[in-house]
Amino acid sequence: MRYLYYTGCTIPARMNNYDASARQVAKALNIELIELQNAVCCGTVNIKSVDIKTWLSLGAYNLALAEKDDMDLVTLCNGCFSTLKDSKHILDSKSNLKNEINEILSETNLIYNGTIKVKHFIEVLYTDLGIDFIKNKIVNPLDNLKVAIHYGCHAIRPSDVANLDDPENPKILENLTRITGAKPIEWRFKDQCCGGPILGINEDLSLKMVRNKFIGAKEAGADCFITICPFCAVQLDVMQMKVEQKYNEKYEIPVLYYTQLLGLALGINPELLGFDLNRVPVNFI
Amino acid sequence: MVRNVEITTNEIFDLDATDLKFKDKLFKLPDIDIKSLKYCFQCTTCTASCPISNAFDLMPHQIMQMISLSLINKVINCNAIWLCLTCYICQERCPQNVKITDIFFGLKNIATSHGLYPKSIKLFTAAIYENGRAIEVTDFQEEEREDLGLPEVSPFDKNAIKKIFNKIGIMKLFKSNDKGD
């Protein structure tokens, strides 16, 4: 299976453990990832807040670029996934708007047609490969590991755009986690936003939100968080020590990308999965 | 919790407070659906669902009502539109299918065009305009990647971003009437 691969801005700048583990997992499962060249930042919610038309144009640019190849476009980041899928959803349902955006894109000699499909990497694993296929490749089951799953809002909402899973009670990551041997646990604040989008606007409130996550996961006895979004990982992993200092509390809950968890279960060398870059030490490997 | 924001009868008929073109402007934005707003019956499901509405100066349901009443000044000056997490829970749960989160994006567009935006938004937009990326990749990260056997980061097309931004004129929003803080 071949896919175009778009890593966006945050992953190569902050989260190379996600990129490394995704590529390792892809290799182990015979998924070929071909990096999209000459792309631009997806714009994410920030540019959408400033000017929706500019945001749509950036989305259309990346989609048009990807359409040149006959492959689905895959992203690891919930922000990129949401933006690309939302842009496509809007452009494909409004032909006047599509023409207007194509007029803007003509500056770059590209045209958006609407033939491309956008997928989250976990969708490739779950839907395109399937649970049974992956299950057969597990050589190092992580039995007894209790994990607090954290989806990140934009992977599942708005559901008419994301079209990935139930917007309030998703199960994809639970099912994907179980095949690694690890046990998804119920925990408080699981379905709430991590607070990441307002980190630059109201840090106190943003950290208060993610603190709830640490409290919820701790009281439920979680050994680690599992996430699929680099922004959620900034909150859960990068900001964890800051919250500990601010509130004079200790959580020490490691934060793994799902691809790191799966990589371990597939028997991939942990060094290749980028665990050195996880901010909270992953002590159970 | 005190919810002391009221809409007075005086305000509704105060032509300085209302801007009848406001709704036109809002609902001319791409993907902002006025039809959905008309069905809002003020049930407050949005406000009850929002994880941080307690920190808002205006509640989401009040904002929906204020748009209907064209009370532009209150709406574009409130902190709620910028504190919105964009988690889409309100929109997902709205029994009337009002596109609440999407409407919030439209309100932020209008606030920005009036020079009302948080500084972080301006910095983020400027970074993308200058570098093509929201966050630059440094030599340090390139070394990190090399150690992990990852290829060099593929360059983004800075010129394409500049062409798109210039064609639309988005950076001009920040030059004139800059009240960002």
Contacts between the chains, C-beta under 8 A, distances in Angstrom:
chain1	res1	chain2	res2	distance
A	9	B	133	4.6
A	9	B	134	4.1
A	9	B	135	5.2
A	10	B	134	7.1
A	10	B	135	6.1
A	12	B	137	5.2
A	12	B	141	6.5
A	12	B	145	7.3
A	12	B	153	4.4
A	13	B	133	7.2
A	13	B	135	3.9
A	13	B	136	6.7
A	13	B	137	5.0
A	13	B	138	7.8
A	13	B	141	6.0
A	14	B	135	6.6
A	14	B	141	7.9
A	16	B	141	6.5
A	16	B	144	5.1
A	16	B	145	5.5
A	16	B	148	6.1
A	16	B	150	6.3
A	17	B	148	8.0
A	19	B	145	7.7
A	19	B	150	6.0
A	20	B	145	8.0
A	20	B	148	4.2
A	20	B	149	7.5
A	20	B	150	5.7
A	23	B	150	7.0
A	35	B	151	7.4
A	35	B	154	5.2
A	36	B	154	7.5
A	37	B	154	5.7
A	38	B	154	7.7
A	38	B	155	7.4
A	38	B	156	7.3
A	38	B	157	4.4
A	38	B	160	7.3
A	39	B	154	7.4
A	39	B	156	5.8
A	39	B	157	7.0
A	40	B	132	5.7
A	40	B	156	5.3
A	40	B	157	5.7
A	40	B	160	5.5
A	40	B	161	5.0
A	40	B	164	7.9
A	41	B	128	5.0
A	41	B	132	6.4
A	41	B	133	5.4
A	41	B	134	5.2
A	41	B	156	6.6
A	41	B	161	7.1
A	43	B	128	7.2
A	44	B	134	7.3
A	45	B	86	5.0
A	45	B	105	7.9
A	46	B	121	5.9
A	46	B	124	4.5
A	46	B	125	6.8
A	46	B	134	7.5
A	47	B	124	7.9
A	47	B	125	6.5
A	47	B	128	6.9
A	48	B	105	5.3
A	49	B	82	7.9
A	49	B	105	6.1
A	49	B	108	4.1
A	49	B	109	7.1
A	49	B	112	7.1
A	49	B	117	7.8
A	49	B	121	6.1
A	50	B	108	7.3
A	50	B	109	6.9
A	50	B	112	5.2
A	50	B	117	7.2
A	50	B	121	6.1
A	50	B	125	5.5
A	50	B	170	6.5
A	50	B	173	6.8
A	51	B	109	5.8
A	51	B	112	7.1
A	51	B	168	6.7
A	51	B	170	5.1
A	51	B	173	7.1
A	52	B	29	5.3
A	52	B	30	5.0
A	52	B	31	6.5
A	52	B	32	7.5
A	52	B	105	6.3
A	52	B	106	7.0
A	52	B	109	5.8
A	53	B	29	7.7
A	53	B	30	5.8
A	53	B	168	5.9
A	54	B	164	6.8
A	54	B	165	6.5
A	54	B	168	5.1
A	54	B	170	4.7
A	56	B	30	6.0
A	56	B	31	7.9
A	57	B	164	4.8
A	57	B	168	6.8
A	58	B	161	7.4
A	58	B	164	6.6
A	61	B	160	6.1
A	61	B	164	6.5
A	90	B	30	6.6
A	90	B	31	4.8
A	94	B	30	7.5
A	94	B	31	7.6
A	97	B	30	5.4
A	97	B	31	7.8
A	104	B	164	6.2
A	104	B	167	5.2
A	104	B	168	6.5
A	105	B	164	7.6
A	107	B	163	4.2
A	107	B	164	6.7
A	107	B	167	5.2
A	108	B	157	7.9
A	108	B	160	4.7
A	108	B	163	5.5
A	108	B	164	6.9
A	153	B	85	7.4
A	153	B	86	7.3
A	153	B	87	4.2
A	153	B	88	6.2
A	153	B	89	7.7
A	154	B	86	7.7
A	154	B	88	7.9
A	157	B	87	6.8
A	157	B	88	3.7
A	157	B	89	7.1
A	157	B	91	7.7
A	157	B	92	5.6
A	158	B	88	4.7
A	158	B	91	5.8
A	158	B	92	6.4
A	158	B	101	7.2
A	159	B	92	6.4
A	167	B	88	7.7
A	167	B	92	4.9
A	168	B	92	7.0
A	192	B	51	5.1
A	192	B	87	7.7
A	193	B	51	6.1
A	193	B	85	4.4
A	193	B	87	3.9
A	193	B	89	7.8
A	195	B	85	7.1
A	197	B	84	8.0
A	197	B	85	5.1
A	197	B	86	5.5
A	197	B	87	7.9
A	198	B	82	7.9
A	198	B	83	5.8
A	198	B	85	6.2
A	200	B	118	7.3
A	200	B	120	3.4
A	200	B	121	8.0
A	200	B	124	7.5
A	201	B	82	5.6
A	201	B	83	6.6
A	201	B	118	5.0
A	201	B	120	5.9
A	202	B	55	7.6
A	202	B	83	6.2
A	205	B	52	6.5
A	205	B	55	5.7
A	205	B	83	7.2
A	209	B	51	7.0
A	209	B	52	7.2
A	272	B	148	6.8
A	272	B	149	6.8
A	274	B	148	5.6
A	277	B	144	6.7
